[in-house]
Amino acid sequence: MIKKEMIAMLLAGGQGSRLGVLTEKVAKPAVAFGGKYRIIDFPLSNCINSGIDTVGVLTQYQPLRLNTHIGIGIPWDLDRNEGGVTVLPPYEKSSNSEWYTGTANAIYQNLDYMEQYNPDYVLILSGDHIYKMDYEVMLDFHKANKADITIACMPVPIEEASRFGIMVTDETSRIVEFEEKPEKPSSNLASMGIYIFSWRALKEALVALKDQSNCDFGKHILPYCKERGRRLFAYEYNGYWKDVGTLGSYWEANMELIDIIPEFNLYEEFWRIYTKGDIIPPQYISSDAVIDRCLIGEGAEIYGEVRNSVIGPNVVIGKGSVVRDSIIMRNSEVGENVVMDKAIVAEDVKIGNQVVLGDGEEAPNVLKPSVYAFGIVTIGEKSVIPDDVKIGKNTAISGVTTPADYPDGVLPGGQVIAAKDGDEA
């Protein structure tokens, strides 16, 4: 049996429905971020930078791109004979086949995987946050406190605290109570969904609660452990951490990368973020192009004007086009004389000529007002937008659209088009 001090279990099965059409065909952790990266690159890079060389990635929803991206883990130096990265989808058992029904249920279904490493500690991570963290420092804190469970927490503004699991601690950082999304929070220490468990405590709780439906760490495992008198501690983290679960926070986190001195630096030598690098040619910027405060991916061809935007690899932006405050993901094409303001364009999209995105006044979205908000135009993967149309704010488009989908050549603010070959927006 191979012995590992700490292994990581990375929960990457979520659909991320608040990202709307961006996660129609792809799991949230596989969504592109910051041009050439994908969201899952951040926790994977944190693992290898923290000296953790055994990571189980639990996938479920639309896993294909995630699996292809992770491969055998070469970019993160996780292609190991012992340990390394292993993709763990739900699988059929002799008696029944079971989807993962909650975060803890997913971990429980992979007890055999964890058992083979006989770990002292298990690190539980979520695959959809943008941050850099040295998990080794957190492990030292866990050991120093002889903790059974350590929960990474960060202070949040008290008015936002009701969105999180909130920890109330004593002067030694021991957790005396916690409140799951409380209406009137009594503390502002929010759980980041990052846990270190001593293996015995984790295994005992998972087995005891195995029949609990939709078994979840925040709702079931932590309260169970606390009731049993386990030692729970809060590890306070004060660095940059972003949950990019909504279109607004996703857009914002990308835009923060292009600040003159970004709060979150992708290019620090001592804490690199690794990703699967495709071999593609360099960028081509034409002599007439204008670029101001942008991240531009390899292989991109820019013939127009791009300001304050994040442009992925192999994106083409045509002559006379003006792109502002937008995110365009890899392999997408923007035609000529297009005006784009505050749009998120997914991968492999084709936008025709003389198109306006982000036109007119804001209106609430008719289908999902809380998802398609923030004044953003969101265009799903492999969508096609014909020439000469105007698209309003808080809109969503998915699939191959034709001029007939735009009465009078306009999609007013707050409207949605889900074309036949696109799925439901």
C-alpha positions as CSV (number, residue, x, y, z in Angstrom):
1,M,0.0,0.0,0.0
2,I,1.3,3.5,-0.9
3,K,1.2,5.9,2.0
4,K,0.4,9.5,1.4
5,E,0.3,12.1,4.2
6,M,-2.4,14.2,2.5
7,I,-4.4,13.6,-0.7
8,A,-6.8,16.1,-2.3
9,M,-10.4,15.4,-3.5
10,L,-11.5,18.1,-6.0
11,L,-15.3,18.4,-6.5
12,A,-15.7,19.4,-10.2
13,G,-19.1,17.9,-11.0
14,G,-21.2,21.1,-10.8
15,Q,-23.3,22.5,-13.6
16,G,-23.0,26.1,-12.5
17,S,-26.5,27.0,-13.6
18,R,-26.0,30.6,-12.6
19,L,-23.6,31.0,-15.5
20,G,-26.5,30.4,-17.9
21,V,-25.6,29.4,-21.4
22,L,-21.8,29.4,-20.6
23,T,-22.3,26.0,-18.9
24,E,-24.9,24.5,-21.2
25,K,-22.3,22.2,-22.9
26,V,-19.5,22.2,-20.4
27,A,-19.0,21.8,-16.6
28,K,-18.4,25.0,-14.7
29,P,-14.8,24.1,-13.7
30,A,-13.9,23.7,-17.4
31,V,-15.1,27.2,-18.4
32,A,-12.3,29.4,-19.7
33,F,-10.9,32.1,-17.5
34,G,-8.3,34.8,-18.1
35,G,-7.8,33.9,-21.7
36,K,-5.9,30.7,-21.8
37,Y,-6.8,29.1,-18.5
38,R,-9.8,27.1,-17.3
39,I,-11.3,27.6,-13.8
40,I,-10.0,24.1,-12.6
41,D,-6.4,25.1,-13.3
42,F,-6.4,27.2,-10.1
43,P,-7.1,24.5,-7.5
44,L,-4.9,22.0,-9.4
45,S,-2.0,24.5,-9.5
46,N,-2.5,25.2,-5.8
47,C,-2.2,21.5,-5.1
48,I,1.1,20.9,-6.9
49,N,2.5,24.2,-5.6
50,S,1.6,23.1,-2.1
51,G,3.4,19.7,-2.6
52,I,0.2,17.6,-2.9
53,D,0.8,15.1,-5.7
54,T,-2.3,12.9,-5.4
55,V,-5.6,14.5,-6.5
56,G,-8.9,12.8,-7.2
57,V,-11.1,15.0,-9.5
58,L,-14.8,14.1,-9.1
59,T,-16.7,14.9,-12.3
60,Q,-20.3,14.4,-13.3
61,Y,-22.1,17.1,-15.4
62,Q,-20.8,17.4,-19.0
63,P,-17.3,16.0,-18.1
64,L,-15.9,15.6,-21.6
65,R,-13.9,18.9,-21.9
66,L,-12.8,18.6,-18.3
67,N,-11.4,15.1,-18.9
68,T,-9.7,16.1,-22.1
69,H,-8.2,19.2,-20.4
70,I,-6.9,17.2,-17.4
71,G,-5.7,14.3,-19.4
72,I,-3.0,12.5,-17.4
73,G,-2.1,15.7,-15.5
74,I,1.1,16.6,-17.4
75,P,0.8,20.4,-17.2
76,W,0.5,20.3,-13.4
77,D,3.3,17.6,-13.0
78,L,0.6,15.2,-11.9
79,D,1.5,12.4,-14.2
80,R,2.8,10.2,-11.5
81,N,3.3,6.4,-11.1
82,E,2.1,6.7,-7.6
83,G,-0.8,9.1,-7.0
84,G,-1.0,11.9,-9.6
85,V,-4.4,13.0,-10.9
86,T,-7.3,10.6,-11.3
87,V,-10.7,11.6,-12.8
88,L,-13.4,9.9,-10.8
89,P,-16.8,9.9,-12.5
90,P,-19.9,8.2,-11.0
91,Y,-19.9,4.6,-12.0
92,E,-22.3,1.6,-12.1
93,K,-22.1,-0.8,-9.2
94,S,-23.5,-4.4,-9.3
95,S,-26.6,-3.5,-7.4
96,N,-27.4,-0.1,-8.8
97,S,-25.9,2.9,-10.5
98,E,-25.8,6.1,-8.6
99,W,-25.2,9.7,-9.5
100,Y,-23.4,11.8,-7.0
101,T,-26.2,13.4,-5.0
102,G,-24.3,15.8,-2.8
103,T,-20.8,16.9,-2.1
104,A,-20.3,14.4,0.7
105,N,-22.1,11.6,-1.1
106,A,-19.6,12.1,-4.0
107,I,-16.7,11.7,-1.6
108,Y,-18.3,8.7,0.1
109,Q,-18.7,6.9,-3.3
110,N,-14.9,7.2,-3.6
111,L,-13.8,5.7,-0.3
112,D,-12.0,2.9,-2.1
113,Y,-9.9,5.4,-4.0
114,M,-8.9,7.3,-0.8
115,E,-8.3,4.1,1.1
116,Q,-5.6,2.9,-1.3
117,Y,-3.4,5.8,-0.2
118,N,-4.1,5.3,3.6
119,P,-3.8,9.1,4.0
120,D,-3.4,10.9,7.4
121,Y,-5.4,13.9,6.0
122,V,-7.8,14.5,3.2
123,L,-8.2,18.0,1.6
124,I,-11.6,18.6,0.1
125,L,-11.7,21.3,-2.6
126,S,-14.2,22.9,-4.9
127,G,-13.3,23.2,-8.6
128,D,-14.9,26.6,-9.2
129,H,-13.0,29.3,-7.3
130,I,-10.2,31.6,-8.4
131,Y,-7.5,32.0,-5.8
132,K,-3.9,31.0,-4.8
133,M,-3.5,29.2,-1.5
134,D,-0.7,27.2,0.1
135,Y,-2.6,24.2,1.5
136,E,0.6,23.2,3.4
137,V,0.3,26.2,5.7
138,M,-3.3,25.2,6.4
139,L,-2.2,21.7,7.2
140,D,0.4,23.0,9.6
141,F,-2.4,24.9,11.3
142,H,-4.5,21.8,11.4
143,K,-1.7,19.8,13.1
144,A,-0.8,22.5,15.5
145,N,-4.4,22.6,16.8
146,K,-4.8,18.8,16.8
147,A,-7.9,19.4,14.8
148,D,-10.2,16.8,13.3
149,I,-11.5,19.3,10.7
150,T,-10.1,22.6,9.6
151,I,-12.3,24.9,7.5
152,A,-10.7,27.7,5.5
153,C,-12.6,30.9,6.1
154,M,-12.4,34.4,5.1
155,P,-13.9,37.6,6.4
156,V,-16.7,39.0,4.2
157,P,-18.7,42.2,4.6
158,I,-21.4,41.5,7.2
159,E,-24.1,42.5,4.7
160,E,-23.0,39.7,2.4
161,A,-22.6,37.1,5.1
162,S,-26.1,35.6,4.7
163,R,-24.9,34.1,1.3
164,F,-22.3,31.9,3.0
165,G,-21.9,29.3,5.7
166,I,-20.8,31.4,8.7
167,M,-18.4,30.3,11.4
168,V,-18.5,31.6,15.0
169,T,-15.1,30.9,16.7
170,D,-13.6,31.4,20.2
171,E,-10.2,33.1,20.8
172,T,-8.3,29.9,19.8
173,S,-10.0,29.8,16.4
174,R,-12.0,26.8,17.5
175,I,-15.5,26.8,15.9
176,V,-18.2,27.0,18.5
177,E,-21.1,27.2,16.1
178,F,-21.9,27.6,12.5
179,E,-24.8,28.9,10.6
180,E,-25.6,27.8,7.0
181,K,-26.7,31.0,5.1
182,P,-28.1,32.7,8.2
183,E,-30.6,35.6,7.8
184,K,-29.0,37.4,10.8
185,P,-25.3,36.3,10.8
186,S,-23.5,36.6,14.2
187,S,-20.1,36.7,12.5
188,N,-18.6,37.6,9.2
189,L,-16.2,34.6,8.9
190,A,-17.4,32.7,5.8
191,S,-16.5,29.2,4.8
192,M,-14.6,28.9,1.5
193,G,-15.7,25.3,1.0
194,I,-12.1,24.1,1.6
195,Y,-11.7,21.5,4.3
196,I,-8.9,19.4,5.8
197,F,-10.2,16.3,7.5
198,S,-8.2,13.9,9.6
199,W,-8.9,10.7,7.7
200,R,-10.5,8.8,10.6
201,A,-12.9,11.6,11.3
202,L,-13.9,11.9,7.6
203,K,-14.3,8.2,7.1
204,E,-16.4,7.7,10.2
205,A,-18.8,10.6,9.3
206,L,-19.2,9.5,5.7
207,V,-20.0,5.9,6.7
208,A,-22.4,7.1,9.4
209,L,-24.3,9.4,7.0
210,K,-24.2,7.2,3.9
211,D,-28.0,6.9,3.7
212,Q,-28.6,10.6,4.1
213,S,-30.1,11.9,0.9
214,N,-28.2,14.6,-0.9
215,C,-25.5,14.3,1.7
216,D,-23.5,17.6,1.9
217,F,-20.5,18.8,3.9
218,G,-22.0,22.1,5.1
219,K,-25.5,20.8,5.9
220,H,-24.8,17.3,7.2
221,I,-21.1,16.3,7.8
222,L,-19.9,19.3,9.7
223,P,-22.9,19.4,12.1
224,Y,-22.6,15.6,12.6
225,C,-18.9,15.9,13.5
226,K,-19.5,18.9,15.8
227,E,-22.3,17.0,17.7
228,R,-19.8,14.1,18.2
229,G,-17.4,16.5,19.9
230,R,-14.9,16.6,17.1
231,R,-12.4,19.4,17.1
232,L,-13.3,21.9,14.4
233,F,-11.1,24.9,13.7
234,A,-11.3,27.9,11.3
235,Y,-8.2,28.8,9.3
236,E,-8.5,32.4,8.3
237,Y,-7.4,33.3,4.8
238,N,-6.8,36.9,3.8
239,G,-5.7,36.6,0.1
240,Y,-7.6,37.0,-3.1
241,W,-10.5,34.6,-3.5
242,K,-13.3,34.8,-6.0
243,D,-16.4,32.5,-6.4
244,V,-17.0,33.0,-10.1
245,G,-20.5,31.4,-9.9
246,T,-22.5,34.3,-11.4
247,L,-22.0,36.0,-14.8
248,G,-21.4,39.3,-12.9
249,S,-18.6,37.8,-10.6
250,Y,-17.1,35.9,-13.6
251,W,-17.0,39.1,-15.7
252,E,-15.6,41.1,-12.8
253,A,-12.9,38.6,-12.0
254,N,-11.7,38.5,-15.6
255,M,-11.7,42.3,-15.7
256,E,-9.6,42.5,-12.6
257,L,-6.8,40.7,-14.4
258,I,-6.2,43.6,-16.7
259,D,-5.8,46.3,-14.0
260,I,-2.5,48.0,-14.3
261,I,-1.5,46.4,-11.0
262,P,-3.9,43.4,-10.8
263,E,-5.0,42.3,-7.4
264,F,-4.6,38.8,-8.7
265,N,-1.4,38.2,-10.6
266,L,-1.5,35.2,-13.0
267,Y,2.2,35.5,-13.7
268,E,4.0,35.3,-10.4
269,E,7.1,33.2,-10.7
270,F,6.9,31.6,-7.3
271,W,3.3,30.5,-7.5
272,R,2.7,29.6,-11.2
273,I,-0.8,28.8,-12.5
274,Y,-0.4,25.8,-14.9
275,T,-2.7,24.9,-17.8
276,K,-2.8,22.6,-20.8
277,G,-0.9,24.6,-23.4
278,D,-1.9,24.0,-27.0
279,I,0.8,24.5,-29.6
280,I,-0.4,27.5,-31.5
281,P,1.2,30.4,-33.4
282,P,1.7,33.8,-31.8
283,Q,-0.8,36.7,-32.0
284,Y,-1.1,38.8,-35.1
285,I,-1.9,42.4,-34.5
286,S,-2.5,44.4,-37.8
287,S,-1.0,47.8,-38.3
288,D,-4.5,49.4,-38.0
289,A,-5.4,47.6,-34.8
290,V,-5.7,49.4,-31.5
291,I,-5.3,47.5,-28.2
292,D,-5.6,49.1,-24.8
293,R,-5.4,47.2,-21.5
294,C,-6.2,43.7,-22.7
295,L,-5.1,40.1,-22.2
296,I,-4.7,38.6,-25.7
297,G,-4.3,34.8,-26.1
298,E,-1.9,33.1,-28.5
299,G,-3.0,32.7,-32.1
300,A,-5.4,35.6,-31.9
301,E,-5.7,37.9,-34.9
302,I,-6.8,41.5,-34.2
303,Y,-7.7,43.9,-37.1
304,G,-10.0,46.2,-35.1
305,E,-10.0,48.0,-31.8
306,V,-10.0,46.2,-28.5
307,R,-10.2,47.9,-25.1
308,N,-10.3,46.6,-21.6
309,S,-11.0,43.0,-22.7
310,V,-9.9,39.5,-22.2
311,I,-9.4,37.7,-25.5
312,G,-8.7,33.9,-25.7
313,P,-6.5,32.0,-28.0
314,N,-7.3,31.8,-31.8
315,V,-9.9,34.6,-31.6
316,V,-10.3,36.7,-34.8
317,I,-11.6,40.3,-34.5
318,G,-12.4,41.9,-37.9
319,K,-11.6,45.3,-39.4
320,G,-13.5,48.3,-38.0
321,S,-14.8,46.3,-35.1
322,V,-14.7,47.9,-31.6
323,V,-14.7,45.5,-28.6
324,R,-15.0,47.1,-25.1
325,D,-15.2,45.5,-21.6
326,S,-15.8,42.1,-23.0
327,I,-14.6,38.5,-22.7
328,I,-14.2,36.4,-25.9
329,M,-13.2,32.8,-25.5
330,R,-11.0,30.7,-27.7
331,N,-11.7,30.0,-31.4
332,S,-14.4,32.6,-31.7
333,E,-14.7,35.0,-34.7
334,V,-16.0,38.5,-34.7
335,G,-16.8,40.0,-38.1
336,E,-16.1,43.5,-39.4
337,N,-17.6,46.7,-38.1
338,V,-19.0,45.0,-35.0
339,V,-19.6,47.1,-31.8
340,M,-19.4,45.0,-28.7
341,D,-19.9,46.5,-25.2
342,K,-19.8,44.3,-22.1
343,A,-20.3,40.9,-23.6
344,I,-19.3,37.4,-22.7
345,V,-18.8,35.3,-25.8
346,A,-18.2,31.5,-25.2
347,E,-15.9,29.3,-27.4
348,D,-16.4,28.6,-31.1
349,V,-18.9,31.5,-31.7
350,K,-19.3,33.2,-35.1
351,I,-20.5,36.8,-35.0
352,G,-21.4,38.4,-38.4
353,N,-20.6,41.8,-39.8
354,Q,-22.2,45.1,-38.6
355,V,-23.5,43.5,-35.4
356,V,-24.1,45.6,-32.3
357,L,-23.9,43.8,-28.9
358,G,-25.0,45.7,-25.7
359,D,-27.4,48.1,-27.5
360,G,-29.8,50.4,-25.8
361,E,-31.1,50.5,-22.2
362,E,-31.1,47.7,-19.7
363,A,-34.2,45.6,-19.1
364,P,-34.6,42.7,-16.8
365,N,-34.3,39.3,-18.5
366,V,-37.6,37.7,-19.3
367,L,-36.5,34.1,-18.6
368,K,-33.9,34.2,-15.7
369,P,-33.6,37.8,-14.4
370,S,-31.2,36.8,-11.6
371,V,-28.8,35.0,-14.1
372,Y,-28.8,37.3,-17.1
373,A,-28.2,40.6,-15.3
374,F,-25.4,43.1,-14.8
375,G,-26.0,44.6,-18.2
376,I,-24.1,41.7,-19.9
377,V,-24.8,40.1,-23.3
378,T,-24.1,36.3,-23.0
379,I,-23.5,34.2,-26.0
380,G,-23.3,30.4,-25.6
381,E,-20.8,28.0,-27.2
382,K,-20.9,27.4,-31.0
383,S,-23.6,30.1,-31.5
384,V,-23.8,31.9,-34.8
385,I,-25.1,35.5,-35.1
386,P,-26.0,36.8,-38.5
387,D,-25.0,40.1,-40.1
388,D,-26.7,43.5,-39.3
389,V,-28.4,42.7,-36.0
390,K,-28.6,44.7,-32.8
391,I,-28.6,42.8,-29.4
392,G,-29.7,44.5,-26.2
393,K,-28.3,44.2,-22.7
394,N,-29.1,41.3,-20.2
395,T,-29.7,39.0,-23.2
396,A,-28.7,35.4,-23.8
397,I,-28.2,33.7,-27.2
398,S,-27.6,30.0,-27.7
399,G,-27.4,28.1,-31.0
400,V,-27.2,29.0,-34.7
401,T,-29.5,32.0,-35.2
402,T,-30.8,33.5,-38.5
403,P,-32.1,36.9,-39.4
404,A,-35.6,35.5,-38.8
405,D,-34.8,35.2,-35.1
406,Y,-34.4,39.0,-34.9
407,P,-37.7,40.9,-35.8
408,D,-36.7,44.2,-37.4
409,G,-33.0,43.1,-36.9
410,V,-33.2,43.6,-33.2
411,L,-33.1,41.4,-30.0
412,P,-34.4,43.9,-27.3
413,G,-32.8,44.0,-23.9
414,G,-33.7,41.2,-21.6
415,Q,-34.7,38.8,-24.4
416,V,-33.4,35.2,-25.0
417,I,-32.9,33.2,-28.2
418,A,-32.4,29.5,-27.8
419,A,-32.1,28.3,-31.4
420,K,-33.0,24.7,-32.4
421,D,-29.5,23.3,-32.4
422,G,-28.7,25.1,-29.1
423,D,-30.1,23.8,-25.9
424,E,-32.4,25.7,-23.6
425,A,-30.9,28.9,-22.4
